[in-house]
Amino acid sequence: MPLWGAIEAGGTKFLCAVGSGPRDLRAETTFPTTSPAETIGRCLSFFSEQQQKVGRLAAIGIASFGPVDPDTASPGWGYITTTPKKGWAQTDFASAVGRALGVPVGFDTDVNGAALGEHRWGAAQGLSTFVYLTVGTGIGGGGLVNGELMHGLIHPEMGHILVPHDRKSDPYGGWCPYHGDCWEGLAAGPAFEERWGQRGETLPPDHPAWALEAHYLALGLVNIICALSPQRIIMGGGMMQQQQLFPLLRRKVQTLLNGYLQAPAILRDIDNYIVPPALGRRAGVLGALALAQIAAQ
């Protein structure tokens, strides 16, 4: 059976793995995201070592923080582009990996990668149109529409949609360096910490912070539901480890939609409509593995 390489490239850490699927990950390594040269160099060292042990990998998949250029016809394909991550803007990533290791490379956003993993092995199996969202250091969204990963002008940037912000009830100005109080600026992890002065895991489940967080998350979800009509919404990331958020935001979504969408999944089965990833924290790296499988075809 062919073996593939996977890189889940996050703004805080990288996870590299080699394997053939979720039940067959032969080797893994995790390290902090530092400079592009150092971090990509550690990826190359890991895969070079693995190829000496197991033979040539069939391909490598990269699911990366962004924005990125995923257009294979673009001269900038494989680049991390206008990211606010210091030192990483306009970084040649995918091509550098492919040249150094001599293998095909699949490349997409971290959220599209995680969505692909969930479609192949997780909570989106059998679905043709769904959304995967991550709520952590930022808010990112991706998924499939009619069985194809979401691409277009570039790729979805769902975290930067604009949501209502009542500054009287919530005077916090927002965290996003580009837009201030966009969805990410109001509801991502750094916004939560700045607004409340501490990390979410330090607050009790009944703290008012969670009702406000669920409110903002639900506002964004309603926009996505109305625009894309997904068959399911999968929500991962560090903030969604706080399980009290799921029931709060599910009810808030129903309240905001106000019966307009007469879909049984929302009206009567919303617990199975807005769900955590079945692959848990491994959705990203397994999605990168799936990107490698596609690249090798």
N, C-alpha and C positions, 0 to 999 in steps of 0.2 A: 504494500500500500504506500502511495506517495506520502512524503512528509512535507509540511509547509511551515514557514516561519510567520510569526505574527508580532506586530508592534502596536501596542496601545499607547499612543503618545499623548500624555496629559501635560497641562501647564505646571503641575507640581511634581509628577513622577512619570516614568516610563516603565512599562511592563513588556518584556519580550518573552516569547514562548516558541516552542517547536512541537509539532504534533500533527495528528490527522483528524482530530475531532474532540468534543468535550470529554470523552472518556479515555482519551489517549493523548495527553500532554506529556511529552517525554522530558522536557526541561523548561525551566522558567527562571527569569531573573528580574528584579525590580531595582531601580536606582532613581535618585532625584533628577529632576530636569534642571540642568545648569546651562552652560553655553551650548550653542548648536554644535560646535566642533567637538566638545567633550562628550556631549550626550549621544550624538549620532555615532561618534567613535566607539562608545561603549556598546551600542547596538551591533556595530560591525564586528567588534571583537567577539561578542557572544555568538553570533551566527557563524563566523569563521571557525570558531572552536567546535560548534555543533556539527558543521559540515565535515570536519575532520573525523568526528565520531560516527555520524550516521550516513555520510555521503551527501551528495549535492541535493539541496532542497529544491522542490519543484517550483516554488515561487514564495514570495514574501508579501504579506498584506500589511498595510499601514492604515490605522484608524487614528486620525490626528486632530488635536485641537486646531483651531483656525482663527480667522478665515483662511481657506486654502483654495488652490486652483485645481479642481478635479477634472477639468476638460482635457481629455487625451489629445485633442487637436490643437491645444493652446501651447505656445512656446513656454508658457509659465507652468505647464502641468507639473504637479508634484511639489509645488512651492507652498510654504506657509507664507501668507501675504501680509495683510495689514493688522496682524495681531498686536494687542497692547502688551503682550509678554515681552519684557525687555530683552533686546538682543536677537529676537527671533524673527522680526519682520523681514520679509523677502528672503527667506531661507530655502535653498534648494534641498529638498528632503528626499523625495521618492527617487529621483534620478540618481542622486548621490549613492543611495543604497543599492540601486540596481547596477550601477557601474562598478561599484566596489566588489559586489558579490557575484556578479554575472548571472543573475536570475531575473525572471519577470517580476514586476512589482504591481500590486493592486493598491490603489490609494483613494481614500475618501475621508470625510469628516469622522470624528469620533462617534457622533450620534448616528450617522448613517451606518457606520460599522456596527455599532451596538444593535441597531434596528435589524440589520442583516443577520446578526447572530441570533436574535430573538425569533426572527422569521424561520430560520433554518432549524433551530433546536429548542426554542423557548415559547414564550407566551403569545407569539404571533403566528405560530404554525397554522397553515391553512387559510390565512387571511391574505387578501390582495391589496388592501388599502388600510394603513394604520400609521400611527405616529409614535415615535419613541422620543421622550424628553429626559434630559438630565438636569437636575437642579443641585448645583454645588457651588464651586468657585464662580461659575457663570450659569446661565441657562442656555441650553442648546437643544435644538429639535431636528429631527430627521424622520425617515421612514420610507415606506413604499406607497406608490400610487399605481393601481392597476398592475401590481407585480413588479414594478421598476423602482429602483432607488430614486429619491427625489433629487433632481438636478434641474438646472434651467440657466438663467443668466450666470449664476455661480452655483450656489447651493442654499438651502433654507437657512435663514438666520432668525429663527422664531423667537429667540431670547430678546430681540431688539424691537419687537412689536410694541406699540404704545397702548397703555391701559389707563383707565381713569385713575386720577390721583387727587383725592380730596386733601388738600394741604391743611385744612382746618383740623381735621381729625388725625392726620398723619403729616406733621410738618417736615419730616425727613426729606431732604432734597434729592436723594438718589445717588447711586454709586457709579453708574456707567460713565467712563471718561469721554464717551462720544455723545451720549444722549441724556445723561442725567437720570431722569425717572422713567426710562423705558421699563419693560417687564423685568429684565435682568437687573436693572438699576434699583428696582424696588424689592425684588424677591429672591435674588441670589444670596449665597452664604455671606459674602462680605457686607451686603446691605443689611442683612439680619444682625450681624455682629456690630456694625456701626450704630444702627438704630437702638439696639438694646444694651450695648456695652458688654456683651458676652456671647459665647458660642451657644448654639442651640442645645447641645447635649447637656449643658449645665442648667437649663431651665426645666421646671416641672411640666408635665403634660397639660395641666390646666392653666398655665400662664397665658395671659392675653396675647402674647406674641404669636401664638399658634393660630388663633382665630384670624389675626391680621394677615399672617403668611398664607393661610388657606384662602382668604379673600382675594389676595393678589394672584395666587396661582389659579384660582377658579376663573378670574377675569380673563387671563390669557387662554385658558383651556376653552372657554366659550367661543372666543374668536377663532381658535383652531378648529373646533367642532363645526362651526357654521361655515368656515371657508373650505375645509378639506373633507368633511363628512367621514372621518376615519371610523373603521369598524371596531377599533379598540385603541386606547391610549395607554402606553406603558411608561411609567415614571420611575427613573432611577436617579442616582447621584446621592451625595452625602446628606443633603437636607431631607431626602425622602426616606432615610433610615429612621427618622422619627415617625413611627407608625401611626401616632395620633393624627397626623396630617391627612391620611387617606380618608377616613370617615368625614372629617371636617370639610375637605374640599369637594368630596362627592356630593354632599348635601348642598353645598354652596353652588355647585354647577347646576344642580336641579332647580334651585331657587332662581338663579339668574336666567336660565332658559325659560322658566315660567310656563312650561307645558307647550312651548311653540313647536319643538321637534317631537313628533309622536312616534318615537322609536322605542320599542320595548327595551332595548339594551340600556337606554338612559332612564326611562320611566320606572322600570321594574327590576332591572338587573345591573344597576350601576356598579355594584361591588365587583362584577366581572367585566366591567367596561373600562374603568380607570384602575389599573393594576400595577403592582411592582414587577420588575423583570423576573421571569422564571429562572434566568441564568444568574441572577444576583449580580454581584460585583464582577463576575466573569464575562458579562455580556460584551464588553468592549474588546477584550483580547480574543474571545471566540469569534466576534464579528470580524476582526482583523484576519483571523485564520480563514474565514469564509471569503474575504476579499482576495486572499492568496489563491484559494481554490478557483475563483473566477478568473484570475489573471493567468493561471496555468492552462486554461482551456484553449 
